[in-house]
Amino acid sequence: MLLYLPSLHNLLGAVGLVVALALFLALGAAATARRGVPEIQLVAGWGLVCIVLTVWGVLTPMTMAIPVAALGAVGLVCLALPGGRGRIGQCGGVSRLLLLTLPLWLVMLAARPSQIDTWLNLLPNAAYLYDFGMLPTEQRPVIYSFLPVAPYNTQFAAYIASLVSGGFADSAMGLFNVALLCAGAMLLARNLVGRAAAPPWWACAAGLLLAVPLNPGFVPRVFFSAYGEASLAVTALFAVWLAVEAIDDLADGIAWPRGIAALALVLAAMVNIKQSGIGLVLPVGVSMLILALMHPRIPRRRAVAVTVAALIPAVLLYLIWRRFALASFVVGELKPRPFSEWNIALLPRIFLSILRTMVQKATFFLCMAAVLAAWVPRLRRDPWSREGVLFGMIFGVIVLFNGFLVFTYIAHFAPDMAADAHSYYRYNSQLSLLVMLGLIVAVRPVVAGWITRLGSRARYLAPASVALILILPLAIVGQLRFDLETPQPQLWDIGHRAALHFKPGDKVALLVPGDDYDGVGSFLRGVILFTPPRQPVLDFRTETTADAATLDRVAAAGYRLALVSCTQAGLAGAPANVAALLRHTEARWQTVETWPYPADIARRRFSALLARGPVCAARAPG
C-alpha cells in the first residue's frame, strides 16, 4: 500500500512542477495575444523557456540557474501586475478540469520513473542539468546517458521543478506529460461545446475521457512516462488548432493573425522534445502553407510571410541544437546512415510491417481513416470553412508525418528495425489527439441530434461523464501504475539498499548476466544514480556475465565493488539465484549483502523490455 502513497520527495517534486507550470503560463500569456486560452499559453510559455535555455546552454557553460532566475522574475512581475494577470485567458473551465483530475493525480503522484529509454537517456540527461546546470559535451563532466545530446525540451521542465523543490525531481517529466494531457483535454472540451468560453463540467469530463482512456492511441506506459509521445501529441494538437485560426484570420483580411506568436512558440516547444520533433513541425508548416496558398481569399505573399514567421523560431532552434549536438559528441544522438547503406531495398518489407501494425492496432488506424475520409464531403461542400480547413490541416499532417516515418526507416534505422517498421504505432500515437479532435468535429452534429432525441433522459449524461472520470483512475490503478510491474519494485529495492554501501567516486562493477539490451542494468544504474538516496558520482562498468572469470577481470581493472543481479552457485560464497553485493579485499571477493527474489517471480508477468534471466526468473524450457 505504501507504494501507492506519495513520499515527501514526490510531493516536493510535484510542488516544483506546479511552480514551473505557473511560470510557463505567465510567460506564455505575456508573449502571446491577450486573453488567449490558458492551455495554449502554458505550452507557448514552455516554448519560450526552451528557446532561452537552449540558446544559453549552447553559448555558455555558465549555470542555467541564471536565465531561470531571470525568467522567474519576469513571470512574477507578469503575475503581480494587473495588466499581466489580465492577459491570462479565462481559467473557469481549467479549475473544473483540475478538480475532475484529482483522483488521477492521487494515483500518479507516487509514480516512479519507468521504461528503458527513461533510464538510458531521458533521466540521465535531466539529472545532468540539475547536477551541473549546463548541457553536456565530451569536455565537460561525464554523463551516464546513451544519447547525451538528444533534445532537452522536456528535461528543461524537470530542471526548473528540481531547482524549486531543492532536489532532483526524478518523476517530474512523467507528471509534466500528465499535465500536458490535461491541457490537451481542455482544448478538446472547448471543441465539444463549439466555443472558446469556459466549458461546463460535462464537457471537461468528456474532454478528459477523450484525451486519455477513450483515446485509441493512449498507452499508459508511454503517455504517462517520461517519453516524448504525450508532449508531441499535445503540441501537434495545439499547433494545428492555431494554424487553422491563422488561416481564418488571413482569409478575413487580418494581416498578422493574433495567434501567430503562440503558434511559433508551440512549434519551438515541439521541435526539440525528441529528435523526431522536426518530423511533426515541418508537416504542420507545409500543410499550413499549402492551404494558405490555395485559399481564394489569402494573398500569396501574406501566406508565405505568416507561415515562415511561424516556423522561424522552431527551425532556428533545431539548427542551433543540431550544430551543438554534432560538435559536442562523436556519438551523442541517432544519426542518418550513409546513403550507400539506406534501406531502399527493404521498402516492400517496411510497408508490409506497417500494414501488419495497422491490422494489429485496427481501432486506432480505423479512427484515423475516418478522420481522413471526413475531409471528402467538406471538400465538395465548403472546403474553406473553418471545419474544411481543420480537416485539411489534419489530413496534411497525418500524410506528411507518415511519409517522414517511412524516410526514417530508410535513412536512419538499422535494417532489422527498419524491416519491422520499429515502433510505427507508438510514433503515430503522436497524432492521436489530432485524430480525436477530428472525430469530435466530425460527429458533433450527429451526437447533438442523438442527445436531442433522448429528451429528458439526456440530463443523466452529464453526471455520468463526471462520475466516470472521477472513478476510472481508481478503477484502473493497476494499469496506470505500470511502474509497479515485476521486477521493477525488486530492482528499486536492490538499487536503494546497494547504494547505502557506496560513496562518491567508488568504482562499481554491475554484473547482469544475459542482459544484452541493458534493460535491467540501466534500471539499476538509474535507481542508484538518480533517485534518493542518490549516489550521483560513481564509476560504473557493466558486464553481461557473472562468473568467477568476470570478477577476476573487473578486479584487475580496479573495481573493488560488484553488484550482481543474479548469482550462480558458489560465486564469492553467496547463495545461488539472489542479488548480491560483493567487495574485493585481500585478493578475493567476499559477499557484503544479498537480496533474495520472491519465490514465485518466474511465474509473474514481467514489465516490457526487462529480461527474466538477469533477475533469476528465467522460465524452464517447456
C-alpha positions in Angstrom: 0.0 0.0 0.0 2.9 2.4 0.8 3.9 2.2 -2.9 0.7 3.9 -3.8 1.2 6.8 -1.5 3.5 9.8 -2.5 6.6 10.4 -0.4 7.8 13.8 0.8 10.2 13.6 -2.2 7.3 13.0 -4.6 5.3 15.9 -3.1 8.2 18.4 -3.3 8.8 17.4 -6.9 5.2 18.0 -7.7 5.2 21.4 -6.0 8.3 22.3 -8.1 6.4 21.2 -11.2 3.4 23.3 -10.3 5.7 26.3 -10.0 7.2 25.5 -13.4 3.8 25.3 -15.0 2.8 28.6 -13.4 5.9 30.2 -14.8 5.1 28.8 -18.3 1.6 30.2 -18.1 2.7 33.6 -17.0 5.4 33.9 -19.7 3.1 32.5 -22.4 0.4 35.0 -21.5 3.0 37.8 -21.7 4.4 36.7 -25.1 1.1 35.9 -26.9 -2.1 37.7 -27.7 -4.2 38.9 -24.7 -6.9 36.6 -23.4 -5.8 33.5 -25.3 -6.8 30.1 -24.0 -4.7 29.3 -20.9 -3.7 25.8 -22.0 -2.1 27.2 -25.2 -0.5 30.0 -23.2 1.0 27.3 -21.0 2.7 25.5 -23.9 3.7 28.7 -25.5 5.5 29.8 -22.3 7.2 26.4 -22.2 8.4 27.0 -25.8 9.8 30.4 -24.8 11.7 28.9 -21.9 13.1 26.2 -24.2 14.4 28.9 -26.6 16.1 30.8 -23.8 17.6 27.8 -22.1 18.8 26.2 -25.3 20.5 29.3 -26.6 22.1 29.9 -23.2 23.3 26.3 -22.8 24.7 26.3 -26.3 26.6 29.6 -26.0 27.9 29.4 -22.4 28.9 26.9 -19.8 27.5 29.2 -17.0 24.8 27.7 -14.9 21.3 27.7 -16.4 20.0 28.8 -13.0 20.8 32.4 -14.1 18.3 32.5 -17.0 15.8 30.5 -15.0 16.0 33.2 -12.2 15.6 35.9 -14.8 12.6 34.2 -16.4 11.2 33.6 -12.9 11.5 37.3 -12.1 9.7 38.2 -15.4 7.0 35.7 -14.6 6.5 37.2 -11.1 6.2 40.7 -12.5 3.6 39.5 -15.0 1.6 37.9 -12.3 2.0 40.8 -9.9 0.8 43.5 -12.3 -3.0 43.6 -13.0 -2.2 44.1 -16.7 -0.1 40.9 -16.8 -2.7 38.8 -15.0 -5.3 40.2 -17.4 -3.5 38.7 -20.3 -4.2 35.2 -19.0 -7.2 33.6 -20.6 -10.3 32.6 -18.7 -9.5 29.9 -16.2 -13.0 28.9 -15.1 -13.0 25.7 -17.2 -9.5 25.0 -16.1 -10.4 24.9 -12.4 -13.2 22.5 -13.2 -10.9 20.2 -15.1 -8.3 20.3 -12.3 -11.0 19.2 -9.8 -12.0 16.4 -12.1 -8.4 15.2 -12.3 -7.8 15.0 -8.6 -8.2 11.2 -8.5 -5.8 10.9 -11.4 -3.2 13.0 -9.6 -3.8 11.0 -6.4 -2.8 7.9 -8.4 0.1 9.3 -10.3 1.9 11.4 -7.7 3.6 8.4 -6.3 4.6 7.0 -9.7 8.3 6.4 -10.1 10.5 6.6 -13.2 9.9 3.6 -15.5 10.6 2.3 -19.0 14.0 1.6 -20.6 14.5 4.8 -22.5 13.9 6.8 -19.3 16.9 5.1 -17.7 19.1 5.1 -20.8 18.9 8.7 -21.7 15.9 10.8 -20.6 16.6 10.7 -16.8 20.4 10.9 -17.1 20.1 14.0 -19.3 17.7 15.7 -16.8 19.9 14.8 -13.9 22.9 16.3 -15.6 21.1 19.6 -16.0 20.3 19.6 -12.2 23.8 18.5 -11.1 25.8 20.8 -13.4 23.4 23.5 -14.7 24.7 23.1 -18.2 24.5 21.0 -21.3 26.9 18.1 -21.7 29.9 17.9 -24.0 32.8 15.5 -24.2 35.0 18.1 -22.5 32.6 18.5 -19.5 31.8 16.2 -16.6 30.8 12.6 -17.5 27.1 11.9 -18.3 25.6 8.5 -17.8 23.5 8.6 -21.0 23.2 6.6 -24.1 22.1 9.7 -26.1 23.6 12.7 -24.2 22.6 15.3 -26.7 19.2 14.1 -27.5 16.9 17.2 -27.4 16.2 18.6 -23.9 12.9 20.5 -24.0 11.1 18.1 -21.6 14.1 18.0 -19.4 14.0 21.7 -19.0 10.7 21.4 -17.3 12.2 18.8 -14.9 15.2 21.1 -14.3 13.0 24.0 -13.2 10.9 21.7 -11.0 14.1 20.4 -9.4 15.5 23.8 -8.7 12.3 24.8 -6.9 12.0 21.5 -5.0 15.6 21.6 -3.8 16.4 18.1 -5.1 16.4 16.2 -8.4 12.7 15.7 -9.3 13.1 12.3 -10.9 9.3 11.9 -11.6 8.8 15.4 -12.9 8.9 14.5 -16.6 6.2 11.9 -16.3 4.0 14.2 -14.3 4.7 17.0 -16.8 3.2 14.7 -19.5 0.1 14.2 -17.4 -0.3 17.9 -17.0 0.1 18.4 -20.8 -2.5 15.8 -21.5 -4.9 17.7 -19.1 -4.2 20.8 -21.2 -5.0 18.8 -24.4 -8.2 17.6 -22.8 -9.2 21.2 -22.1 -8.9 22.1 -25.8 -10.9 19.1 -26.7 -13.6 20.1 -24.2 -13.8 23.6 -25.9 -14.4 21.9 -29.2 -17.1 19.7 -27.8 -19.2 22.7 -27.0 -18.0 24.6 -30.1 -16.8 27.8 -28.3 -13.7 29.1 -26.6 -15.5 30.1 -23.4 -15.2 28.0 -20.2 -16.6 24.6 -20.9 -19.2 23.2 -18.5 -18.5 20.3 -16.2 -19.7 17.6 -18.5 -17.5 18.9 -21.4 -14.4 19.0 -19.1 -15.1 15.4 -18.1 -15.8 14.3 -21.7 -12.6 16.0 -22.8 -10.6 14.1 -20.3 -12.2 10.8 -21.3 -11.4 11.5 -25.0 -7.8 12.6 -24.4 -6.9 9.6 -22.1 -8.9 6.4 -21.7 -11.0 6.7 -24.9 -8.1 7.8 -27.0 -7.1 4.7 -29.1 -3.5 6.0 -29.2 -3.2 6.2 -25.4 -0.8 3.7 -23.8 -0.2 4.5 -20.1 3.5 3.3 -20.1 4.2 5.7 -23.0 2.0 8.7 -22.3 2.4 8.8 -18.5 6.1 8.1 -18.5 9.0 10.5 -19.4 8.7 9.6 -23.1 8.0 12.3 -25.7 4.9 10.9 -27.3 2.4 12.7 -25.0 4.0 16.1 -25.3 4.3 15.7 -29.1 0.6 14.8 -29.3 -0.4 17.8 -27.3 1.8 20.3 -29.2 0.6 18.8 -32.5 -3.0 19.4 -31.4 -2.3 23.0 -30.4 -0.2 23.8 -33.5 -2.9 22.6 -35.9 -5.6 24.4 -34.0 -3.6 27.7 -34.1 -2.7 27.2 -37.7 -6.4 26.9 -38.6 -7.1 30.1 -36.6 -4.3 31.8 -38.5 -5.6 30.8 -41.9 -9.1 32.0 -40.9 -7.7 35.4 -39.8 -5.8 35.7 -43.1 -8.9 34.9 -45.0 -10.7 37.7 -43.1 -8.1 40.2 -44.1 -6.1 40.3 -40.9 -2.5 40.9 -41.9 -0.9 39.3 -38.9 -3.1 36.7 -37.1 -3.3 37.2 -33.4 -2.3 33.7 -32.7 0.9 33.6 -34.8 3.2 34.2 -31.8 1.6 31.4 -29.9 1.9 29.1 -32.9 5.6 30.0 -33.3 6.3 29.2 -29.6 4.3 26.0 -29.6 6.3 24.8 -32.6 9.5 25.8 -30.8 8.4 23.6 -27.8 7.6 20.7 -30.2 10.8 20.7 -32.3 13.2 19.6 -29.5 11.0 17.3 -27.5 12.8 14.4 -29.2 14.8 14.0 -32.4 11.7 13.2 -34.4 10.1 16.5 -33.4 11.1 18.2 -36.7 9.1 15.5 -38.4 6.0 17.0 -36.9 6.9 20.6 -37.2 7.5 20.5 -40.9 4.2 18.8 -41.8 2.4 21.4 -39.8 4.2 24.2 -41.6 3.9 22.7 -45.0 0.2 21.9 -44.6 -0.5 25.4 -43.4 1.5 26.9 -46.3 -0.3 24.8 -48.9 -3.8 25.6 -47.6 -3.0 29.3 -47.2 -1.6 29.4 -50.8 -4.7 27.6 -52.2 -7.2 29.7 -50.2 -9.0 32.1 -52.7 -9.1 35.0 -50.2 -5.5 35.0 -49.0 -2.8 36.9 -50.8 0.1 34.5 -51.6 2.8 36.8 -50.3 1.0 37.1 -47.0 0.5 33.3 -46.8 4.2 32.8 -47.2 5.3 35.6 -44.8 3.0 34.4 -42.0 3.9 30.7 -42.4 7.7 31.5 -42.4 7.3 33.7 -39.4 5.6 30.9 -37.5 8.3 28.4 -38.5 11.4 30.5 -38.0 11.9 30.1 -34.2 11.4 26.3 -34.4 13.7 25.9 -37.4 16.4 28.1 -35.9 16.2 26.3 -32.6 16.5 23.0 -34.4 19.6 24.1 -36.4 21.3 25.6 -33.3 20.7 22.3 -31.5 21.9 20.2 -34.4 25.1 22.2 -34.7 25.7 21.9 -30.9 25.0 18.1 -30.9 27.3 17.4 -33.8 30.1 19.4 -32.2 29.6 18.1 -28.6 29.9 14.3 -29.0 31.1 11.9 -31.7 28.2 9.7 -30.8 25.6 11.6 -28.9 22.4 11.2 -30.8 20.9 9.0 -33.6 22.5 9.9 -36.9 21.4 9.1 -40.6 23.1 6.2 -42.2 25.4 6.8 -45.2 23.4 6.9 -48.5 25.1 3.6 -49.6 23.5 1.9 -46.6 20.0 3.2 -46.9 17.3 0.6 -46.7 15.7 1.3 -50.0 15.6 -2.4 -50.9 13.6 -3.1 -47.8 10.7 -0.9 -48.8 8.3 -3.8 -49.5 9.0 -5.3 -46.1 8.7 -1.9 -44.4 5.2 -1.4 -46.0 4.2 -5.0 -45.1 5.2 -4.4 -41.5 3.3 -1.1 -41.5 0.2 -2.9 -42.8 0.6 -5.6 -40.1 0.8 -2.9 -37.4 -2.4 -1.3 -38.8 -4.2 -4.6 -38.6 -3.0 -5.2 -35.0 -4.0 -1.7 -33.9 -7.1 -1.6 -36.1 -9.1 0.7 -33.7 -6.6 3.5 -33.8 -6.0 3.3 -37.6 -9.7 3.0 -38.4 -10.3 6.2 -36.4 -7.5 7.8 -38.3 -9.0 6.7 -41.6 -12.4 8.0 -40.6 -10.9 11.4 -39.9 -9.1 11.4 -43.3 -12.4 10.4 -45.0 -14.3 13.2 -43.2 -12.5 15.8 -45.3 -14.0 14.5 -48.6 -17.6 15.8 -48.1 -16.2 19.2 -46.9 -14.0 19.4 -50.0 -17.2 19.1 -52.1 -19.4 21.3 -50.0 -17.3 24.1 -48.5 -13.6 23.5 -48.4 -12.7 26.9 -47.0 -15.0 26.8 -44.0 -13.3 26.5 -40.6 -14.1 22.8 -40.5 -12.8 22.3 -44.0 -9.5 24.0 -43.2 -9.2 22.0 -40.0 -9.7 18.6 -41.8 -7.3 19.8 -44.5 -4.6 20.5 -41.8 -5.2 17.2 -40.1 -5.0 15.3 -43.5 -1.8 17.1 -44.4 -0.1 16.5 -41.1 -1.0 12.8 -41.0 0.1 12.1 -44.6 3.3 14.1 -44.4 4.3 12.7 -40.9 3.8 9.1 -42.1 6.0 10.0 -45.1 8.6 11.2 -42.7 8.4 7.9 -40.8 9.0 5.9 -44.0 12.0 8.1 -44.7 13.5 7.5 -41.2 13.1 3.7 -41.7 15.1 4.0 -45.0 17.7 6.5 -43.8 18.1 6.1 -40.1 17.2 2.7 -38.8 19.3 -0.5 -38.8 18.0 -3.0 -41.4 16.3 -5.3 -38.9 14.4 -2.5 -37.2 13.5 -0.8 -40.5 12.1 -4.1 -41.9 9.9 -4.4 -38.8 8.7 -0.7 -39.0 10.0 -0.2 -35.5 7.5 1.5 -33.1 5.3 2.6 -36.0 2.2 2.6 -33.8 4.0 4.4 -31.0 5.2 7.1 -33.4 1.7 7.5 -34.8 0.3 7.9 -31.3 1.8 11.4 -31.5 -1.1 12.1 -33.9 -3.8 10.7 -31.6 -5.1 13.9 -30.2 -5.4 15.3 -33.7 -7.4 12.2 -34.6 -9.7 12.8 -31.5 -10.1 16.5 -32.5 -11.2 15.4 -36.0 -13.6 12.8 -34.6 -15.2 15.4 -32.3 -15.8 17.9 -35.1 -17.0 15.2 -37.5 -19.5 13.5 -35.2 -20.6 16.6 -33.1 -23.7 17.3 -35.1 -24.7 13.6 -35.1 -24.2 13.3 -31.3 -26.1 16.6 -30.8 -29.1 15.2 -32.7 -29.0 11.9 -30.7 -28.9 13.8 -27.4 -31.9 15.9 -28.5 -33.9 12.7 -29.3 -33.1 11.4 -25.8 -35.3 14.1 -24.4 -35.3 14.2 -20.6 -33.1 11.2 -20.3 -30.2 13.3 -21.6 -29.9 15.0 -18.3 -28.2 11.9 -16.9 -25.3 12.1 -19.4 -23.5 15.0 -17.7 -23.4 13.5 -14.2 -22.5 10.1 -15.7 -19.4 11.5 -17.5 -18.3 13.4 -14.4 -18.7 10.2 -12.2 -16.9 8.1 -14.8 -13.8 10.4 -14.9 -13.7 10.5 -11.1 -14.0 6.8 -10.6 -11.9 5.5 -13.6 -8.4 6.3 -12.3 -9.0 4.4 -9.1 -10.6 1.5 -11.0 -7.7 1.1 -13.4 -4.9 2.0 -10.9 -3.0 -1.2 -11.8 -2.7 -0.1 -15.5 -1.8 3.5 -14.6 0.9 2.4 -12.0 2.9 0.4 -14.6 6.0 1.3 -12.6 4.9 -1.4 -10.1 5.1 -4.3 -12.6 7.5 -7.1 -11.8 10.5 -6.8 -11.5 10.6 -3.1 -11.0 9.8 -3.0 -7.3 12.5 -5.6 -6.7 15.1 -3.6 -8.7 14.2 -0.4 -6.8 14.8 -2.2 -3.5 18.1 -3.7 -4.6 19.4 -0.4 -6.0 18.4 1.6 -2.9 19.9 -0.9 -0.5 23.1 -1.3 -2.5 23.5 2.5 -2.7 23.9 2.6 1.1 27.2 0.9 0.7 28.6 3.3 -1.9 30.4 6.6 -1.5 31.2 9.2 -4.2 34.0 8.1 -6.6 33.5 4.3 -6.0 34.2 2.0 -8.9 31.3 -0.4 -9.2 31.1 -3.4 -11.5 27.5 -4.1 -12.4 27.1 -7.8 -13.4 23.8 -8.5 -15.1 24.0 -11.9 -16.7 22.2 -12.2 -20.1 21.1 -8.5 -20.1 22.1 -8.0 -23.7 19.8 -4.9 -24.2 20.9 -3.2 -20.9 17.3 -3.1 -19.6 18.0 -4.4 -16.1 21.5 -2.8 -16.0 20.2 0.7 -17.0 17.4 0.3 -14.4 19.8 -0.5 -11.5 22.3 2.2 -12.5 19.4 4.8 -12.8 18.0 3.9 -9.4 21.4 4.3 -7.7 22.5 7.4 -9.6 19.2 9.4 -9.9 16.8 8.5 -7.1 17.0 9.2 -3.4 19.3 8.4 -1.6 21.3 9.4 -4.7 24.9 8.4 -5.4 25.5 10.7 -8.4 29.3 10.3 -8.8 30.1 6.6 -9.4 32.3 4.8 -12.0 30.1 2.0 -13.4 31.3 -0.9 -15.5 28.5 -3.1 -16.8 29.1 -6.8 -17.7 26.6 -9.3 -19.1 28.2 -12.3 -17.4 28.5 -13.1 -13.7 31.1 -15.8 -13.1 34.5 -16.0 -11.4 36.3 -15.0 -14.6 34.2 -11.8 -14.9 35.0 -11.0 -11.2 38.7 -11.5 -11.9 38.6 -9.3 -14.9 36.9 -6.3 -13.2 39.2 -6.7 -10.2 42.2 -6.4 -12.5 40.6 -3.2 -13.9 40.5 -1.7 -10.4 36.8 -2.3 -9.4 36.5 -3.3 -5.8 32.7 -3.5 -5.6 30.4 -5.7 -7.7 26.6 -5.6 -7.7 25.4 -9.0 -9.2 21.8 -9.1 -10.3 21.7 -12.9 -10.2 24.3 -15.2 -8.7 25.4 -18.6 -9.7 26.2 -21.3 -7.1 29.5 -20.8 -5.3 30.1 -17.2 -6.5 32.1 -15.5 -3.7 30.3 -17.5 -1.1 26.8 -16.1 -2.0 23.8 -18.4 -2.3 22.6 -19.1 -5.8 19.8 -17.1 -7.5 19.9 -14.0 -5.4 21.1 -10.4 -6.0 24.3 -9.8 -4.1 26.8 -7.0 -3.4 30.4 -8.2 -3.4 33.6 -6.5 -2.2 37.2 -7.3 -3.2 39.5 -7.4 -0.3 42.9 -9.2 0.2 42.9 -10.7 -3.3 39.5 -12.3 -3.1 35.8 -11.4 -3.4 33.6 -11.5 -0.3 29.8 -11.2 0.0 28.6 -8.0 1.7 24.9 -8.4 1.4 22.3 -10.5 -0.5 18.7 -9.9 -1.5 16.5 -12.9 -2.5 13.8 -12.6 -5.1 10.2 -13.6 -4.5 9.8 -17.4 -4.7 7.1 -17.0 -7.5 9.0 -14.4 -9.6 9.3 -16.8 -12.5 5.5 -17.1 -12.7 4.8 -13.4 -12.7 4.0 -11.2 -15.7 7.1 -9.0 -16.4 7.3 -5.4 -17.4 8.1 -4.8 -21.0 11.7 -5.0 -22.1 13.0 -6.2 -18.8 14.6 -9.6 -19.3 13.9 -12.5 -16.9 17.4 -14.1 -16.8 19.2 -11.1 -15.1 16.8 -11.3 -12.2 16.8 -15.1 -11.7 13.3 -15.5 -13.2 14.1 -17.5 -16.4 11.3 -20.0 -17.1 12.2 -23.6 -17.5 12.0 -24.9 -21.1 8.6 -26.3 -22.0 
